[in-house]
Every structure is written in structure tokens, then in C-alpha cells.
Amino acid sequence: MNRNKRIEIFERLKAHIPEPRTELEYENTFQLLVAVMLSAQATDVSVNKAMRPVFRKIKTPQQMLDFGEERLREAIKTIGLFNTKAANVIKTCRILVEKHDGQVPDDRKALEALPGVGRKTANVILNTAFGRPTIAVDTHIFRVANRTGIAPGRNVREVEARLQRLVPDEYKQDAHHWLILHGRYTCVARRPRCGSCVIEDLCEYRHKSE
């Protein structure tokens, strides 16, 4: 796929969703971090449903520590891997309070040092909270990048590196959200909705459906 085709793809995605946003619900950067940590192998819908009542009361790492692991575990028991996630959130909150004055760091190394925070989560926080042109590659983005030909790769790190290299700079800030929303609602896993796709004629997928 050449540069001109990529530009046209992102121009159409931009026209389709001018201001793409995460579907996770949050009020501040700390809540976003917690929501993203919980969203691993879970849907945004399930995280929002579980955390909506919690986030009404919990706005800071210290408040989450006071809330406690047991109550958090009970609140998120409908989410996959809730025991491990609850433990990691509490450990992360303790580090935020003790090492970062209760603030979420805007540094990749510091973010990835937090329990339960990997490269993908760090990329989401850097992009969504701090406006960095990072691209977090999840299963949706991995599928869309490979299927369309925008940035094919054998694994998520390879796809991320190619997206960073190949996506024109003016689209990098929003590329993550455009691609994830496209994969979530149009370029779905089992049977892509090619007939309603705004980039169908530009896509290089060979097995298009109606």
C-alpha cells in the first residue's frame, strides 16, 4: 500500500468520525488508567458498567487505597481476571501515592513499571491523556492493519512499529481511535461489514463480504 492510499484512508476515517474518542468512561487521568488496566481481555461496556458506581466516589489513588482491594474485587467480579486486576490496581495506586505524589506519570518507563501496565496500556494513556502520537495495538487494530494492508505485521510490536513509520504524522494522534473503532464496528473479526465500510475500495483484503 502506498502513501497516497493511506492518506485517503485516514481522510475518510476522519470524515466519518471527526473527533474519535475512547469508549471507556472516566473523569480524570487516574480513572482512565484504572479503566484501561481493567479493559484487558474485557469489553469497554463491561468495564463501564462495573466502574460507573465506583468512579462516582473514587477520584484519586489514595481514595482507591482507602476503598480497598476486597471491595474493588467485588465491584469488578463481572470482568475477566478480576482477582489479578484488583490486586494490580491497588499495587499501582500505592506506587502512585508513594513515588508520584498521587499523579499518573507521563513517562513510558514509569508507566510500564506500574503493576498491570504493559506497553499497550502505556500507549493508550500517553495518547489519550497526554496527547502523544502513540498507537496502542490491540486485537482490533492488529486485525485492521493486517486485513486492509495499512501496516501488516506478524505480531503487535511489528504492527505498532509499522504504523508509527507509515501513518502520516497529521493522523497519528487519532489513528489509534479511528482504527480501533473501525475494527470494533465495521471490520469485525468473523465477517467484516464491507458493504458499509467507508474505505472498502481502498482496502486490500482479498475476501470481502457483502
Backbone bond lengths (Angstrom), bond angles and torsions (degrees), N, CA, C in turn:
res aa  C-N    CA-C-N  psi(-1)  N-CA   C-N-CA  omega(-1)  CA-C   N-CA-C  phi
1 M - - - 1.462 - - 1.529 109.69 -
2 N 1.343 116.46 132.79 1.463 119.27 -178.13 1.530 112.08 -91.65
3 R 1.326 115.11 170.30 1.462 121.65 -175.48 1.528 112.07 -60.85
4 N 1.335 117.01 -41.42 1.459 120.26 -177.75 1.531 111.64 -61.88
5 K 1.335 115.64 -38.55 1.468 119.03 178.89 1.525 110.34 -68.05
6 R 1.322 117.10 -40.02 1.467 119.81 177.69 1.530 110.75 -62.53
7 I 1.316 116.00 -42.25 1.467 119.43 178.54 1.527 110.50 -59.72
8 E 1.326 116.98 -44.76 1.458 120.86 -179.60 1.529 110.64 -64.48
9 I 1.329 117.16 -38.57 1.465 120.62 177.66 1.524 110.41 -59.37
10 F 1.325 116.46 -49.72 1.461 119.00 -177.46 1.528 112.22 -71.82
11 E 1.307 117.51 -28.82 1.467 120.11 174.28 1.528 110.23 -63.52
12 R 1.316 116.57 -40.78 1.464 120.04 179.62 1.525 111.60 -71.29
13 L 1.327 116.94 -40.53 1.459 119.69 176.98 1.522 110.28 -63.14
14 K 1.327 116.15 -37.49 1.465 121.16 177.80 1.524 111.08 -65.79
15 A 1.332 117.17 -42.25 1.459 120.98 178.86 1.531 110.57 -65.87
16 H 1.327 115.51 -34.93 1.470 121.03 -178.78 1.528 111.46 -72.68
17 I 1.343 116.76 -42.14 1.472 122.22 178.00 1.537 107.34 -132.44
18 P 1.321 118.11 87.84 1.473 121.25 -174.48 1.528 114.52 -60.51
19 E 1.326 116.82 -35.22 1.464 120.39 -178.28 1.535 109.95 -129.57
20 P 1.334 116.96 77.11 1.470 119.85 -177.71 1.524 111.77 -68.17
21 R 1.310 115.88 141.34 1.460 121.40 -179.07 1.525 109.79 -138.73
22 T 1.315 115.77 156.54 1.454 119.87 172.70 1.518 109.63 -63.32
23 E 1.314 117.00 150.07 1.463 121.08 177.76 1.528 111.80 -92.91
24 L 1.315 116.71 -0.12 1.454 120.31 172.98 1.530 109.10 -73.67
25 E 1.324 116.18 140.81 1.459 121.06 -179.82 1.530 109.80 -94.93
26 Y 1.330 116.58 131.20 1.459 120.85 -179.69 1.527 109.66 -161.30
27 E 1.320 116.00 159.06 1.462 121.47 179.38 1.520 112.80 -110.63
28 N 1.311 117.57 -23.42 1.464 120.33 -179.95 1.529 109.70 -149.36
29 T 1.317 115.94 177.55 1.462 120.97 -175.05 1.519 112.13 -63.81
30 F 1.317 117.27 -37.14 1.471 119.70 177.86 1.520 111.19 -61.83
31 Q 1.332 117.03 -46.90 1.462 119.68 178.99 1.530 111.29 -63.09
32 L 1.324 117.05 -36.99 1.464 120.24 176.59 1.523 110.25 -61.26
33 L 1.329 117.07 -45.57 1.461 120.66 179.37 1.526 110.89 -57.69
34 V 1.315 116.78 -47.32 1.463 120.59 179.78 1.528 110.64 -61.88
35 A 1.326 116.39 -44.95 1.464 120.46 -178.49 1.528 111.29 -62.08
36 V 1.313 117.03 -42.36 1.466 120.37 -179.79 1.524 110.23 -67.18
37 M 1.331 117.41 -40.35 1.464 120.57 176.64 1.531 110.64 -58.85
38 L 1.318 116.21 -41.16 1.468 120.28 -177.83 1.525 112.60 -75.10
39 S 1.333 116.83 -21.91 1.468 120.42 -174.04 1.523 114.01 -78.14
40 A 1.330 117.56 -9.26 1.468 119.97 177.80 1.524 109.38 -60.62
41 Q 1.337 116.61 125.45 1.466 122.85 -178.79 1.533 112.05 56.02
42 A 1.328 115.43 32.25 1.465 121.57 175.90 1.520 107.33 -147.75
43 T 1.323 116.61 162.11 1.464 119.87 179.66 1.522 110.58 -88.12
44 D 1.318 116.03 153.99 1.462 120.30 175.11 1.524 110.28 -60.36
45 V 1.321 116.53 -36.10 1.470 120.95 -179.96 1.526 110.43 -60.38
46 S 1.329 117.02 -44.97 1.467 120.45 -178.09 1.527 110.96 -68.00
47 V 1.327 117.00 -37.50 1.464 120.58 178.25 1.526 110.08 -66.52
48 N 1.326 117.18 -45.38 1.466 120.39 179.66 1.521 111.69 -60.08
49 K 1.320 115.91 -43.08 1.466 120.52 -178.59 1.532 111.33 -63.43
50 A 1.330 115.81 -42.47 1.461 120.09 -178.64 1.526 112.59 -72.15
51 M 1.337 116.25 -38.96 1.464 119.97 -171.32 1.523 114.62 -93.61
52 R 1.315 117.86 -12.04 1.473 119.72 -178.85 1.536 111.99 -53.63
53 P 1.342 118.55 -51.54 1.473 118.11 178.98 1.522 113.51 -68.67
54 V 1.340 116.68 -30.91 1.474 119.94 179.18 1.529 110.40 -68.63
55 F 1.327 116.03 -45.64 1.464 120.26 -177.54 1.525 113.30 -67.84
56 R 1.319 117.39 -18.00 1.466 118.96 175.54 1.528 109.87 -65.79
57 K 1.338 116.28 -28.63 1.468 121.13 -177.54 1.523 113.20 -105.96
58 I 1.331 116.44 -31.13 1.466 120.91 -172.13 1.525 110.07 -104.20
59 K 1.335 116.92 111.23 1.465 121.77 -178.28 1.531 113.20 -115.74
60 T 1.339 117.27 -13.46 1.473 121.08 -174.45 1.526 110.62 -135.58
61 P 1.335 116.91 161.52 1.467 120.32 176.48 1.531 112.33 -58.75
62 Q 1.330 117.35 -39.74 1.465 119.77 -179.72 1.520 111.31 -64.75
63 Q 1.316 116.70 -39.44 1.465 119.40 177.40 1.526 110.91 -64.59
64 M 1.321 116.98 -34.88 1.466 119.80 177.39 1.529 110.36 -68.63
65 L 1.328 117.01 -38.90 1.469 119.85 176.67 1.522 110.23 -62.63
66 D 1.323 116.71 -40.82 1.463 120.69 178.61 1.536 110.55 -66.92
67 F 1.312 116.63 -34.76 1.461 122.34 178.05 1.524 109.57 -62.46
68 G 1.343 115.38 -44.33 1.456 120.91 171.86 1.518 115.08 94.13
69 E 1.330 114.92 153.65 1.460 121.44 -176.78 1.519 112.22 -65.08
70 E 1.328 117.30 -38.89 1.466 119.90 -176.65 1.529 111.32 -63.54
71 R 1.329 116.53 -45.65 1.466 119.42 -179.71 1.525 111.51 -69.54
72 L 1.338 116.62 -35.51 1.461 119.80 177.12 1.526 109.92 -65.34
73 R 1.320 116.06 -43.29 1.467 120.68 179.04 1.529 110.59 -58.93
74 E 1.308 116.66 -42.17 1.459 120.98 178.80 1.530 111.00 -65.43
75 A 1.334 116.62 -37.52 1.469 121.51 -178.04 1.524 112.06 -68.53
76 I 1.344 116.76 -31.23 1.467 119.53 -173.98 1.530 112.53 -110.39
77 K 1.314 117.30 20.35 1.472 120.42 -175.33 1.521 113.17 -65.88
78 T 1.335 117.44 -14.46 1.468 120.47 176.82 1.524 112.28 -84.40
79 I 1.334 116.70 -5.06 1.465 122.20 -178.82 1.521 109.50 -99.82
80 G 1.306 117.58 141.64 1.454 121.68 179.43 1.519 112.65 -58.90
81 L 1.337 116.08 144.32 1.465 123.73 177.71 1.529 111.89 59.13
82 F 1.348 117.03 35.52 1.463 120.12 -171.74 1.526 113.46 -65.14
83 N 1.326 118.10 -30.73 1.471 119.39 179.15 1.528 111.29 -64.17
84 T 1.324 115.21 -49.87 1.469 120.28 -179.67 1.519 110.81 -65.46
85 K 1.320 116.65 -41.84 1.461 120.42 -178.55 1.527 111.79 -64.57
86 A 1.318 117.08 -41.95 1.466 120.05 178.66 1.526 110.47 -61.88
87 A 1.323 115.83 -43.75 1.467 119.83 179.21 1.523 111.11 -62.10
88 N 1.341 116.79 -43.09 1.463 120.48 -179.31 1.528 112.33 -66.97
89 V 1.323 117.00 -38.45 1.469 119.70 178.38 1.532 110.06 -62.13
90 I 1.315 116.95 -44.49 1.475 120.20 -179.56 1.526 110.55 -65.77
91 K 1.327 117.65 -43.10 1.473 120.55 177.68 1.527 110.46 -61.64
92 T 1.328 116.17 -41.86 1.470 120.63 179.36 1.523 110.36 -63.61
93 C 1.323 116.89 -42.73 1.468 120.31 179.38 1.524 111.36 -61.14
94 R 1.313 116.04 -38.20 1.459 119.35 179.57 1.528 110.33 -64.66
95 I 1.317 117.01 -42.02 1.472 120.79 178.28 1.529 110.43 -66.09
96 L 1.332 117.29 -41.30 1.470 120.06 179.09 1.519 111.03 -60.47
97 V 1.321 116.59 -40.19 1.469 120.70 179.76 1.530 111.01 -70.71
98 E 1.347 116.16 -44.49 1.463 120.09 -172.89 1.531 113.54 -80.05
99 K 1.345 117.20 -31.59 1.466 119.45 -173.43 1.527 114.68 -114.09
100 H 1.325 117.36 -17.57 1.467 119.05 -173.34 1.527 113.23 -129.65
101 D 1.344 116.09 23.02 1.474 120.95 177.40 1.528 112.55 54.35
102 G 1.328 116.07 32.12 1.453 120.14 177.28 1.516 114.89 77.61
103 Q 1.344 116.48 8.69 1.460 121.02 -178.70 1.530 111.28 -106.89
104 V 1.315 116.02 150.40 1.460 120.51 174.86 1.523 108.21 -79.65
105 P 1.328 119.01 123.41 1.469 120.50 -178.01 1.524 111.93 -69.39
106 D 1.338 115.52 149.20 1.470 120.22 178.49 1.522 111.16 -102.46
107 D 1.321 115.13 30.46 1.466 122.96 -177.38 1.528 109.00 -121.02
108 R 1.329 116.39 129.66 1.470 120.07 -176.67 1.527 112.31 -57.57
109 K 1.313 117.61 -46.43 1.457 120.41 -176.76 1.517 111.12 -61.38
110 A 1.325 116.31 -42.40 1.467 120.43 179.99 1.525 110.65 -68.17
111 L 1.314 117.66 -38.26 1.461 121.09 177.93 1.524 111.20 -64.45
112 E 1.329 116.61 -46.93 1.463 120.07 -177.55 1.522 112.62 -70.49
113 A 1.332 117.04 -12.60 1.464 120.41 176.02 1.524 111.66 -81.79
114 L 1.335 117.16 -9.49 1.461 120.92 179.52 1.532 110.11 -79.83
115 P 1.331 118.46 137.97 1.470 121.33 179.48 1.527 111.34 -58.46
116 G 1.315 116.35 130.28 1.462 120.70 178.55 1.514 114.60 82.95
117 V 1.326 116.81 4.40 1.471 120.45 179.08 1.523 109.16 -111.97
118 G 1.318 116.12 111.37 1.457 121.17 177.09 1.516 110.40 -103.42
119 R 1.301 116.04 -168.67 1.464 121.16 -176.88 1.537 112.09 -61.90
120 K 1.335 116.59 -41.11 1.458 119.44 -178.30 1.523 111.08 -63.41
121 T 1.337 116.89 -47.38 1.462 120.70 178.96 1.524 110.50 -61.99
122 A 1.321 116.61 -43.19 1.471 120.03 178.80 1.528 110.85 -59.96
123 N 1.319 116.67 -41.77 1.468 120.44 178.74 1.527 111.53 -62.15
124 V 1.332 116.43 -41.15 1.468 120.17 178.97 1.527 110.26 -61.86
125 I 1.322 116.84 -46.03 1.465 120.70 -179.04 1.525 110.91 -64.87
126 L 1.320 116.91 -45.63 1.470 120.54 -179.82 1.521 110.87 -60.79
127 N 1.340 116.26 -38.39 1.460 120.64 -178.60 1.522 111.87 -76.13
128 T 1.323 116.47 -54.34 1.459 121.60 -170.66 1.527 112.76 -76.68
129 A 1.322 116.38 -40.54 1.469 119.50 -176.57 1.527 112.83 -89.59
130 F 1.333 116.80 -34.68 1.458 119.67 -172.10 1.526 114.48 -115.28
131 G 1.330 116.65 3.96 1.460 120.15 172.93 1.515 115.47 70.25
132 R 1.322 117.20 25.00 1.469 120.26 177.85 1.536 109.56 -84.16
133 P 1.321 118.04 147.20 1.471 120.92 -179.26 1.523 112.64 -81.97
134 T 1.333 116.32 50.50 1.461 121.17 178.61 1.529 109.42 -90.54
135 I 1.318 116.23 156.91 1.462 121.42 179.55 1.520 108.30 -128.69
136 A 1.328 115.78 110.59 1.458 121.21 179.67 1.525 108.65 -86.67
137 V 1.302 116.82 121.94 1.465 120.91 -176.13 1.527 110.24 -96.70
138 D 1.338 115.92 110.82 1.455 121.32 173.11 1.527 108.54 -106.20
139 T 1.317 117.65 -168.83 1.469 120.05 -177.36 1.531 111.78 -64.09
140 H 1.339 116.89 -36.22 1.467 120.05 179.55 1.536 110.80 -64.69
141 I 1.321 115.72 -49.53 1.464 120.14 -177.31 1.530 110.56 -67.18
142 F 1.326 116.44 -38.70 1.468 120.09 177.29 1.524 110.16 -58.75
143 R 1.331 116.01 -44.62 1.463 120.79 179.83 1.528 111.63 -65.20
144 V 1.325 117.19 -48.39 1.470 120.99 -177.88 1.523 111.22 -63.85
145 A 1.325 117.47 -42.92 1.463 121.12 -179.02 1.524 111.32 -61.69
146 N 1.338 116.08 -40.15 1.466 120.34 179.76 1.520 112.41 -77.74
147 R 1.315 116.42 -44.98 1.453 120.54 -174.59 1.530 111.64 -65.98
148 T 1.319 117.22 -43.49 1.466 120.83 -177.33 1.522 112.40 -78.20
149 G 1.345 116.55 -26.44 1.457 120.55 -174.76 1.512 113.32 93.47
150 I 1.333 117.26 5.32 1.465 120.39 -179.78 1.523 111.24 -60.74
151 A 1.338 115.90 -45.70 1.470 120.03 -178.77 1.518 109.39 -158.27
152 P 1.330 117.53 73.35 1.463 120.12 -177.76 1.528 112.67 -66.77
153 G 1.333 114.89 146.26 1.464 119.82 178.48 1.510 110.07 -164.00
154 R 1.332 117.12 159.82 1.461 121.78 -175.69 1.531 113.00 -83.25
155 N 1.332 116.91 -20.03 1.458 120.53 -179.64 1.532 109.09 -148.54
156 V 1.321 116.87 172.80 1.468 119.92 -173.20 1.528 112.72 -64.98
157 R 1.319 117.31 -36.10 1.472 119.17 179.82 1.519 110.74 -66.72
158 E 1.328 115.88 -38.03 1.462 120.14 179.08 1.524 110.45 -66.48
159 V 1.323 116.03 -43.32 1.464 120.20 178.87 1.528 110.17 -64.86
160 E 1.332 117.09 -42.99 1.466 120.30 178.56 1.531 111.32 -59.01
161 A 1.334 115.90 -46.05 1.462 120.09 -179.45 1.529 111.47 -61.82
162 R 1.330 115.97 -40.64 1.468 119.22 -179.66 1.521 111.72 -70.89
163 L 1.321 117.03 -38.41 1.471 119.57 176.42 1.527 110.62 -62.25
164 Q 1.324 116.39 -43.22 1.471 119.99 178.91 1.526 111.15 -62.29
165 R 1.311 115.98 -33.32 1.463 120.44 -178.65 1.528 112.39 -82.93
166 L 1.330 116.57 -35.41 1.459 119.91 -168.89 1.529 115.11 -100.88
167 V 1.320 118.32 -25.46 1.463 119.79 178.85 1.537 108.56 -72.72
168 P 1.323 117.95 124.26 1.466 120.01 179.24 1.529 111.00 -55.98
169 D 1.323 116.77 143.02 1.465 122.25 -172.83 1.522 113.92 -52.66
170 E 1.336 116.51 -37.45 1.464 119.04 -175.17 1.527 113.42 -68.55
171 Y 1.340 117.47 -11.39 1.463 121.08 -179.29 1.529 112.91 -110.35
172 K 1.324 117.54 -5.69 1.469 120.17 -172.35 1.523 113.51 -64.23
173 Q 1.316 116.94 -36.38 1.462 119.11 -177.36 1.529 111.86 -59.94
174 D 1.320 117.30 -39.04 1.465 120.91 -175.95 1.531 113.66 -105.04
175 A 1.320 117.43 -2.66 1.470 120.45 -175.85 1.523 112.18 -57.06
176 H 1.327 117.21 -41.14 1.464 121.47 -179.57 1.525 111.12 -55.38
177 H 1.333 115.99 -50.64 1.462 119.17 -176.48 1.527 112.38 -72.47
178 W 1.317 117.99 -37.07 1.467 119.48 176.29 1.523 111.12 -59.44
179 L 1.326 115.88 -47.30 1.464 120.22 -175.90 1.525 112.10 -69.58
180 I 1.322 117.01 -39.35 1.465 118.68 -178.65 1.530 110.69 -69.01
181 L 1.328 117.20 -39.99 1.464 120.21 178.56 1.530 110.81 -68.57
182 H 1.326 116.21 -36.15 1.461 119.82 177.46 1.524 110.26 -64.55
183 G 1.329 116.46 -41.68 1.459 120.65 178.89 1.518 113.22 -70.96
184 R 1.313 116.34 -30.91 1.464 121.01 -177.54 1.532 112.44 -75.25
185 Y 1.343 116.10 -34.86 1.462 118.73 -171.55 1.532 115.45 -117.21
186 T 1.328 118.23 -20.58 1.462 120.12 -177.98 1.525 111.92 -120.24
187 C 1.312 116.84 -58.85 1.468 121.06 -177.87 1.531 109.02 -88.02
188 V 1.335 114.78 60.30 1.465 120.87 -174.49 1.528 110.57 -73.82
189 A 1.319 115.55 164.43 1.466 120.37 -168.47 1.525 114.10 -64.12
190 R 1.323 117.65 -56.82 1.472 119.15 -169.44 1.523 113.42 -76.59
191 R 1.317 115.76 -45.11 1.465 119.16 -177.93 1.520 108.61 -142.42
192 P 1.328 117.23 94.21 1.469 119.86 -177.78 1.524 111.75 -60.01
193 R 1.327 115.63 142.50 1.468 121.08 -177.54 1.524 109.78 -88.10
194 C 1.310 114.17 66.96 1.469 120.49 -173.57 1.526 112.65 -62.38
195 G 1.330 116.62 -33.41 1.454 119.96 -177.76 1.510 114.24 -63.22
196 S 1.340 117.00 -24.48 1.463 120.81 179.73 1.529 112.40 -110.34
197 C 1.328 116.28 14.70 1.468 121.43 -176.24 1.528 111.23 -85.82
198 V 1.330 116.09 132.02 1.474 120.78 -177.32 1.532 112.54 -76.65
199 I 1.326 116.78 -10.16 1.469 119.29 179.93 1.529 111.66 -121.22
200 E 1.322 117.08 20.00 1.472 120.75 -173.81 1.526 112.17 -55.18
201 D 1.320 118.20 -43.41 1.466 120.66 -176.24 1.529 112.71 -72.65
202 L 1.336 116.51 -15.16 1.468 121.14 179.06 1.527 112.18 -97.42
203 C 1.320 115.32 -18.94 1.463 121.53 -176.90 1.528 110.60 -71.29
204 E 1.329 116.00 141.41 1.459 120.83 -177.50 1.535 112.87 -101.18
205 Y 1.326 116.72 14.32 1.471 121.07 177.25 1.529 109.62 -67.42
206 R 1.308 116.23 133.13 1.470 120.06 -173.22 1.525 114.27 -89.73
207 H 1.324 117.09 -10.45 1.475 119.41 -174.94 1.523 110.32 -119.30
208 K 1.305 116.90 54.54 1.458 120.87 -175.85 1.524 111.24 -69.32
209 S 1.337 114.80 145.88 1.463 121.26 178.87 1.525 109.01 -105.81
210 E 1.317 115.41 175.46 1.466 120.31 -179.04 1.521 111.05 -70.60
